[in-house]
Amino acid sequence: MTPPRPLQSLIDAIAQMTAAVAKSIAALEDGALIDFTDLQAELEGLCNRAIALPKSEQLIILPAMIELRELFDRLTEQLTMLAKSDAEVSARQAAAAYGKIAGQF
């Protein structure tokens, strides 16, 4: 039996976002820059659609939503690690530059 159209549409949208987040994680691991401009609005839209479903249909999408949340957790961890790494590099570069400038006087 095929799920009702609004439910199937949401299932498809969750799958698309899951694939996009997984692709973003892989791209970040390869050093690519990622544009997350529309991500929050898209995620809020998915969540609002999920909340509007009857409880029985919410249970159907629950595993997919959990998987998506876990991917967002991984993405957050990866972005946090990148930010720390960038901060460490910036601090080393600043210290090296300061040392060069201080040595000129």
ABEGO torsion letter per residue (X at the ends): XBBBAAAAAAAAAAAAAAAAAAAAAAAAAAGBBBBAAAAAAAAAAAAAAAAABBAAAAAAAAAAAAAAAAAAAAAAAAAAAAAAAAAAAAAAAAAAAAAAAAAAX
